Amino acid sequence: MKYLVASDLHGSAVACEKILEAFRREQADRLILLGDILYHGPRNPLPEGYDPKACCAMLNPCKETITAVRGNCDAAVDQMVLEFPILAEYLLLEVAGRTVFVTHGDVWGPDRLPALPQGSVLLSGHTHVPMNEERSGIRCMNPGSPSLPKDAAGRRGYLLLEDRGISWKTLEGEEYDAYTF
C-alpha cells in the first residue's frame, strides 16, 4: 500500500490541485489529509488561490481514496460540504509491522506524544514545518504545508509512506529527505 500524506491545504485550490497531481503521478493508493483542509484560520494569511469551494470540487470526486483527520481549523460546516469523513481526532494504521498514529498535531504531536509502542511513527501537520525526528523512541514526521510553508526553505510538499519507509518530496516530486523502516 502506498499513501501520499499532505497537511494544511487551508483552502488553497492551487495547493490542492498540486497535491492531487502528485497523488496521480506517484500512483498512490490512498491520500491521507492531516487536517486544516478548507479554512485558512485567523492566524494565517490567505494562501495563494484561496478557494475552498474549488477544493471541495477537486477532493469530493476522490472521496473513495481519501482518509482525513480533523485539524484545528476544520469544523462541522466543512464536513457538510466534504463527502468523506474529516472530524476524527486521529487514526491508526499498521505499515510494515509498525503502528502509525495519524493526527493533525494540535492535540497530539511531537511535544505531546500519545502512548505508543517503541518504534511507532507519529504523522502530524499543524506547524507547517517538515519534520523527521525521533522523540522518546517514536519517529515524528510532518510533511509541512503545500499552501503556507513556515520552514526556512519554504518547502511545499508531501510525504510518501510505503512499506519500505517514508520520503519527503517537493510538489514537483523531488525527494529531499527519507526515513527507511
Disulfide bonds with the S-S distance in Angstrom:
none
